[in-house]
Amino acid sequence: MSQKAVIGIDLGGTNCRGALVTSEGVLSSVFRMPTRMEEGLEQFLDRLIAFCRELCVVAEKQGLKAEALGMGVPGIIAPEGIVRVSPNLPSLNNAPLAALLQERLGLPITLGNDANIIALGEALFGAGRNFRSFITLTLGTGVGGGLVLERRLWEGADGAAGEVGHMTVEPEGRLCVCGSRGCLEQYASATGIVRSVQEFLNAGGMSSLRGLAREELTSHQVAVAALRGDRVALAALDEAGRRLGQVLAGIANLLNLEGAVISGGASESLDLFRPALEGELSRRAFEIPAQRMKVVNGELGDDAGILGAAALTLGIGPVATQSGCTI
């Protein structure tokens, strides 16, 4: 008899990662595909369906039976599985994604905001286990936020809670894909860090990064250059840290959280921008909540979203939703 499993998927702005997760929370057979949402919704769905079917075939070969699918999606997700708005993946706006997937895969589908799902993964299996109340910030193509309050995943009245990436840090700053200006993610995401480097280079900054073509530059290359003492790279990471500290200070004063878990691709640079982040947090927040909030790296890396999506689908772990249903 086949062992039950679910497909856990973390949909990012650049890549989509999926894996099989057993009912015991064991992850196996991690696959990746490029998101390429610019090709359009139908083309993306075709590739995603093929991706999921491949995982189902792998499951059968391993003596597993994929019985459901859970997926974290960047954006505001309605309870019925409609993507209300996804600033970084606008082709998904108003798409009944859960129904479209269920119709073609024949599996129960559970969708959640990607940062909420990552927060759930870290709460159950990673750096969030030591906190009762914390926020997860995901620094990838954009900046997402997931709130866990008293071991409950807090999604808000419309599923829009935790959208810290679109909190304003510079009122007349960089234009954001959401239509506003000066959003946090324009400075602290992986793409925001790269943009800061490009602006410093355009202003005449001397850097080893100058020889790279604009489309080739990544936040990882910025981090490597910063470790070598590159002033432009260090300045870009300092900018990201200050902006993150600015937002975390407001969150600390508002919610008096125990921790902030930093995840996503740009989190590899946390030690480099930590001084700027913690300095801004200390300057802008009241002393007691500032000292209480511990800023830590996520422990699960790219697996956080997969495990969180699977946990939500499987109904495992001690964390509860704001409605009180144990998950």
N, C-alpha and C positions, 0 to 999 in steps of 0.2 A: 504494500500500500504506500502511495506517494506521501511524503511529508508536505504539509502545507507551507506555502511561502507567499510573499507579496513582492511586487515590483516597486522599488522606491526610486523616485526620479527627482533630481535637483535641476531645474531649468534656469540657466543663467543667460545673461545677455550675449555671451560669447560662445559658451559650451553648454551642452546638456549631458549630465552624467546619470547613469542608472545602474541598478544592481538588484540582485535577488536577496531578500532578507527573510530568514526563517521565523517561525513563531517565537523562537527563543531570542530573537534579535541578533542572530548571527548573519553577517554580511558576506556575500560571495559574488564572484563573476561581475566585476565592475566594468561597465562599458561606457564609452564616451562618443558623442557625435557633435559636430559644430552646429550651433543653433541656426545661423544664417536666416534669420527672420526677414531680412530684406528681400528674400525671394518670394515672400507672400505667405499667407496663412495656409492655403491648400497644399503648397509644396512642403511647408514645414510639417503639416499633419501627416502627409504621406511618409515622410522620412521618420517621424516619431512613431507611427504605427509599425513601420518595418523594424525599427529599433526595438520596440516592445515585443513584437513577435519573435525576434531573434532571442530575446531574453527568455521567452516562454519555451522555446526549443532547447535552450541551454538548461533550463530548469528540469525538463523531462529527462535529459541525459544524466542529470545529477540525482534523479529519483525524487525531484520536487515537483509540486504542482502550484503554479502561480494562480492564486484565487482572487486577487484584487490588485489595484494599483493606487499608490499615493504619490502625489507630486507637489513640490513647492514651486510656485510661479511668482515672478516679480510683479507686484501690483496689488490692487484691491480686489479681493475675491468675494463674491456673494455666496451665501450659504448653499445655494443650489448649484454652485460650480460654474458660475458665469464670471468671466474676467471683466470687472467693471471698467478698470483703467489700468494700463501698464505703460508708464511714461517711457521706459527704455525699450519696450517691445510693442509699439503702437498697433501692429497688425493684430494683436490679441484683444484690443479694446472691444468690449461688448460681445466677445465670442463666448458661446455656450460650450466651453472647452470640455467640461466633464461629460456632457451629453454626446458631443462629437466623438470623444474617445470611447465611451461606453458602447455606442452604436457599432463602432467598427472593431472593437476588441472583444466585446461580450463579457467584460469584467466590471465589477463595481469600481467606481472611481472616486477618490477623495482628493480634493484640491485644497491648498492652503497658501497663504502668502509665504514666499520663499524665506524671508528673514524670520518669520514666526516659526517656520518649520526647522530652521537651523537653530533657533533658540531652544526649541523643544528637544532637538538632538543633543545639544550641549547640556541641557538641564537633566536629561535622563542618563547620558553616558559620558559626558565630558566635563568641561571646566565649570559648568553651572551647578554641578552636584553639591558644591560647598556653599551655595547661596540660596536663601529663601526668596529673595527678590533681586532681580538683576535685569540688565538690558544687554542684548547682543547686537553689535554693530557689524554688518557685513560690508567689507570694503572690496568691491569687485568693479564691474562695469559701472555700477552706481553705488549708492550707500543705502543699505536697508537697515531696519531696526526691528527687533522682536522683544517684547516685554514679558517677563515672568514675574508676577506679583504674588507673594505668599504661595509659591509653587503652583500657581495657576497661569496658564498662557492667556494673556490679556489681549483680545483682538479689537475691543471697542464696539460701539453700537452698530457700526456699519462695516466692521472688518478692516478699518483704516488706521487703527492705532499703531504707533511705533514708526510712522513714516518720517524718521529723523533726517533722512537724506534730503528732504525738501523743506527743512527748517532753514530760514534765511540767516546767513552769517555775514553777508555784505549786501545791503539794500539795493545798491545800483551795480552789483557785481556781474559776473559772467551769466550770460543767458543760459537757462536750463531747458532741457527737453520738455519739462512740465509746463513751460510757458512763463515761469517766474524768473527772477534774477537772483544771483548770489546764493543759491542753495548749497548746503554743505557738500553734496556729492560732486559739485563742480570744482571742489578743492581737495577733498579727502578720499575720493574713490581712486582706483588704479588709473582711470582715464583722466581724472582731475589732476593727479600728481604729474602725469606726462604733460598735460597742458601747462602746468606751472613751469616745468622745465623748458618747454618751448617758448613761453613768454620771457623767461629769464635769458634764454639764448638770443631771442629777437632784440632784447635790450642790450646786447653786447657782452653777456656773461661768458667767461672763459670756462670751457668744460670739455672733458674727453667725450662727451655725448654729442658734440657738435657734428661729428662726421657721420652720424647715423641718419638715415632717411626718416622723415617724420612718421611715416606709416610703420616703420620698423621698431620704433622706440616703445619699450614696455616698462611697467613699474618695477619689474624684476631687474632690468638693466639699470634703472635709476638707483635701486637699492645696492647693487654691486658697486656702482660708481661712488655712492655715498660712503660705503665701507672703505673705499680707497682715498677718501678725503676730498672728493670732488665737491667744490663749493656750490655749484648750481644744483646738483643733486641734493646736497644737504639742505639748501635753502628751500627747495620744493617740498621736502619731507617736513621741514620745520613749519612751513605754511600749512600742510595737512594736519600736523599735530596741534597747532594753535587753533585751527578751526574746529577740530574734534573736541578739544578742551573747552572751547567756548560753548558748544552745544551740551557737552556732558555736565558742565557747571549748572546750566539751567535745569537739566534733568535731575541733578543731585539736589538742588534747592526745592524742586517741585515734588519729588518722590522719595528722597532720602534712601536711595537704593544701596544695597551692600556691594554690588559689583557691576562692572562693565566688561563683557567678554568680546574681544576683538577678533573677528574671523574674516575669511575672504583672502583673495590673492595678495592684496597690499598689506595684510597683517604681518607678513614676513618682515616688514620694516618697523614693527612696533618699537623695538628697542632703540631704533634710530630717532623716531619722532616722539618717544615717551617723554623726554625732558620738556619739550614744548607743550605737549598735551597736559602733563601734570602741573606744569607751571601755570598754564592758563586756567585749569580747573581750580587750583589753589587760590589764584587771584580773584576769580569771578564768583565762586560759590562761597557760602558761609562755611566757616571753619569745620564745624561738626560734620555736616554731610559730605564735605570735600574729603575729610580724613577717613570717613566711613567707606567711601566708594573705592574699591580696589580694582584697578585696571589690569586685566590678565588676557593672555592669548587664549584663543580657543584650543581645545585639545584634539578635536576630531578632524581638523583639516577639511578636505573636500568631501569627507564622508558624513559630515554633520547633517547636511540637507537630505541625503539619502536615508540615513537612520531616522531622522525626525519624521520624514514623510511615511516611512514604513511603520513607525511607532504609532502615528496617528491612525493609520489604516488598521493595524493589528490590535490596537487598544491595549498597548502594554505601557508599563511605567507608572510612577507615582504622581506625575504632574496632572493637573486637571485643567479643563478649559474654564473660561470665566463663567460658564453656565453651571459649573459644578460637576459635570460628567467626568468621572475618572477616566483618564487615558494613560 
